[in-house]
Amino acid sequence: MKISDQANKEATKVLEHCAKETGFYASGLPGGYEATWARDSMISSLGVATTEQPRANSRKRFDGGVTGNKLKIAFRKSLELLSKNQSKHGQIPNAVGSYNIERRSDVTFNSIDSTLWWIIGLHAYSKTYKDKSILKKHTKHLKAALTWLEYQDPNEDSLLVQQPTMDWEDAFPHKYGRVINTEALYYAVLNLTDQNKKAEHLKKIVNGEKEKYLSLYDSKLGHYRPWVWKTHGPDSKMKEQESWFDTTGNLLAILTGLATPKIAKSILKHIEKNKINRPYPCRAIYPPIKEGDREWHNYFDECEARKVYHYLNAGIWPFIGGLYVAALVKTKQFAKAKRELELLAKANQKARGEQGIKEWGFYEWLNGKTGKIEGSASPYQAWSAGSYLYAYNSLKTRQISDFT
């Protein structure tokens, strides 16, 4: 059996561990992330959804059996738990659960992508399982969520604006204003909710086809900037704004269709040229940010990202690797996607012997230079497993459909 096929079976086992009565926990082992995060659970659920896709050139679907039904239930329960705890203003919570005794509440917010991921997950569930009733059931929640998102547009230009640490990179690095990770997800949401004209307007702005002063794409860099916002003084020129590569945001731009074919090709070329996909796919950012760099902030000392190639600072995140493989599939680079999937399987195979796991740890992150498990990296991560399923099944079916 090929390692990629074995990884597919092991990823399913991990998600079984993560599937709880209330939905997907972010981690499937005691002492891990014992709560339901919006982004983690929805990324994991997209992987579950792809197991229901018909095979390439066939009408037959993958047979999930009892396991598939258990994961489907966890998918639905995650959606329901998050909607049940929606704020009065319409925001979907970042996380629900007693995962940290220092928190004042079991329900935490202060994120922008949680609402976006929930909407994407809701539509993915409806489409995958041909269940329109779930959309009807959550009509009020969906309407409130979309309204909340509209109020995150202070410039009235169809682009969302956020404060630092309001997406998955919630400790590092510093980014605010119009963020590529968020705009890509919003583009998908607009299309999924039949706001196609608004989505096209956003696409033209982000790609520099109109109102170029708001553009995130930089043709000289060959990729999207991580974020842009109005600046003053010496930082007022676009060329002087931050230009490090946000891997997740750029890959999401490809998968959602925000990136044009030309831009998508340029992004993937940038990843390969700079070996952002090595030793395993993929590093979170490139290049790493170190103390003394213009992008450095003092509070970075308070998290693991203070070390280069560690954690969010150019560490390898297997869930991003899954997005990378899927992006290669979307651009019809199937041979490359196959090679990268094998590498991703090897990354997820690693384990350091804790809690009886001798292999197939599906860790949260690895050292970006050595590929070793380090720091607080936790095993049995739902989104590492779910993203692998997403990549594996996308290559198997040669189709990407969950963001459209």
C-alpha positions, -999 to 999 in steps of 0.1 A, spaced: 0 0 0 13 35 -9 20 58 20 -6 82 7 -33 56 8 -22 45 43 -23 81 54 -59 84 41 -70 55 64 -51 70 93 -65 104 88 -100 90 91 -91 73 124 -79 106 137 -111 123 128 -130 95 146 -111 104 177 -120 141 172 -157 134 166 -176 141 198 -212 143 207 -212 181 202 -191 181 170 -154 180 161 -129 188 188 -97 204 174 -77 176 189 -86 140 194 -66 131 225 -70 140 262 -51 172 271 -52 185 235 -76 212 222 -108 198 238 -132 222 222 -148 230 189 -132 258 169 -150 272 139 -121 271 115 -107 238 127 -140 220 126 -150 234 92 -117 226 75 -119 191 90 -155 189 77 -145 198 42 -122 168 42 -151 147 54 -173 161 26 -148 152 -1 -152 115 8 -187 118 -6 -175 132 -40 -180 109 -70 -148 94 -83 -133 108 -115 -151 96 -146 -176 76 -124 -209 82 -107 -199 60 -78 -192 76 -45 -168 67 -17 -185 44 8 -179 59 42 -200 32 60 -204 35 98 -174 57 100 -186 80 73 -220 84 91 -202 92 124 -181 119 107 -212 133 89 -230 136 123 -199 154 138 -200 178 108 -236 187 114 -232 189 152 -203 213 147 -225 236 125 -253 234 151 -231 241 181 -215 271 165 -249 286 153 -264 280 188 -237 302 203 -239 329 177 -237 364 192 -266 388 192 -249 408 165 -245 377 142 -209 367 148 -201 330 148 -179 321 178 -142 314 174 -145 285 198 -170 267 221 -158 246 250 -139 247 283 -104 244 268 -86 270 289 -93 277 326 -80 312 321 -109 321 298 -139 339 313 -164 321 291 -168 288 273 -177 308 242 -150 330 227 -153 354 198 -128 380 186 -122 365 151 -134 373 116 -128 340 98 -149 319 121 -181 334 106 -167 329 71 -157 293 77 -191 285 92 -210 298 61 -187 278 38 -192 247 59 -230 252 60 -231 253 22 -207 224 18 -229 202 40 -260 211 21 -243 205 -13 -225 173 -3 -254 156 14 -281 171 -9 -298 185 22 -314 219 16 -333 216 49 -301 226 68 -300 259 49 -337 265 58 -331 256 94 -303 281 97 -318 309 76 -319 333 105 -284 324 116 -271 328 81 -288 362 75 -274 375 108 -239 362 100 -239 380 66 -252 412 82 -224 410 107 -198 406 79 -212 436 60 -205 458 91 -168 448 89 -166 470 58 -159 505 70 -148 518 36 -180 505 19 -159 489 -8 -170 453 -4 -137 443 13 -136 432 49 -114 449 74 -100 433 106 -78 439 135 -45 420 142 -48 383 153 -84 379 142 -78 350 118 -61 316 123 -27 333 128 -39 346 161 -5 352 178 18 361 149 24 379 126 10 413 129 -15 421 101 -46 443 99 -69 460 75 -76 442 43 -60 407 47 -57 382 18 -67 352 40 -100 369 49 -108 384 15 -104 350 -2 -128 334 22 -153 363 18 -151 360 -19 -162 324 -15 -190 333 8 -203 360 -15 -205 335 -44 -221 308 -22 -248 332 -11 -256 344 -46 -239 378 -42 -220 373 -74 -219 409 -85 -204 419 -52 -179 391 -54 -168 402 -88 -163 437 -75 -142 424 -47 -121 403 -71 -114 432 -94 -102 454 -64 -81 427 -48 -64 418 -81 -57 455 -90 -81 458 -119 -99 488 -103 -91 511 -74 -55 499 -75 -47 517 -42 -67 490 -25 -51 461 -44 -36 432 -25 -19 416 -56 16 428 -64 28 417 -98 64 424 -89 62 401 -60 42 375 -80 18 369 -51 -7 387 -28 6 408 0 -5 395 34 -24 427 42 -28 464 32 -42 493 51 -39 531 50 -6 543 63 10 576 69 45 591 69 74 569 56 52 539 52 26 555 30 38 540 -3 26 506 -13 61 493 -21 71 500 15 43 479 30 49 444 42 55 418 15 62 385 32 43 356 17 11 344 35 9 308 23 -26 301 36 -41 333 22 -25 329 -12 -36 292 -15 -72 301 -5 -72 327 -32 -65 300 -57 -90 275 -43 -118 300 -41 -112 313 -76 -102 348 -64 -69 344 -81 -70 345 -119 -53 315 -137 -23 338 -143 -20 348 -107 -25 312 -95 4 301 -117 26 329 -103 18 320 -67 25 283 -72 58 292 -90 67 314 -60 62 285 -36 83 261 -56 111 286 -64 115 295 -27 110 259 -14 81 270 8 69 234 3 101 218 17 110 198 36 73 192 37 43 212 25 40 239 36 56 267 57 31 292 71 50 323 59 81 331 39 106 344 48 105 340 86 105 372 106 132 378 131 138 404 158 151 435 142 131 431 110 108 459 101 78 436 106 88 426 142 67 437 172 77 434 208 48 412 217 61 385 194 84 376 222 54 362 241 47 333 218 66 304 202 68 323 169 97 343 183 119 315 169 124 313 132 110 282 115 90 276 147 52 276 151 37 303 129 71 318 120 77 297 89 69 264 107 53 237 86 16 233 90 2 201 75 -33 216 71 -17 242 48 0 213 29 -35 199 22 -45 232 7 -14 233 -14 -21 198 -29 -56 209 -37 -44 241 -53 -22 220 -76 -52 199 -85 -73 229 -92 -46 241 -116 -44 206 -132 -9 199 -121 -17 164 -111 18 149 -113 31 175 -89 0 171 -67 8 134 -64 44 140 -54 34 166 -28 7 144 -14 33 117 -7 54 142 11 24 154 31 17 118 41 53 115 54 49 147 74 17 133 90 33 100 97 57 115 122 53 109 159 74 113 190 60 85 211 37 105 234 4 90 245 13 57 228 14 71 193 44 55 175 35 68 141 8 88 123 7 116 148 -10 142 125 7 170 144 -3 206 144 31 218 131 67 208 124 100 227 124 101 246 91 138 238 85 143 203 99 108 189 96 110 176 132 82 178 158 90 206 183 76 228 210 40 226 219 29 208 187 0 186 196 -9 152 179 -42 141 164 -51 175 151 -85 174 133 -76 199 107 -43 182 98 -63 150 92 -92 167 76 -70 187 52 -52 155 42 -85 139 33 -94 170 14 -61 168 -6 -63 130 -11 -98 130 -24 -94 161 -45 -65 144 -63 -85 111 -65 -115 129 -81 -96 156 -98 -121 182 -87 -123 211 -62 -158 222 -54 -163 231 -18 -156 268 -21 -180 274 -51 
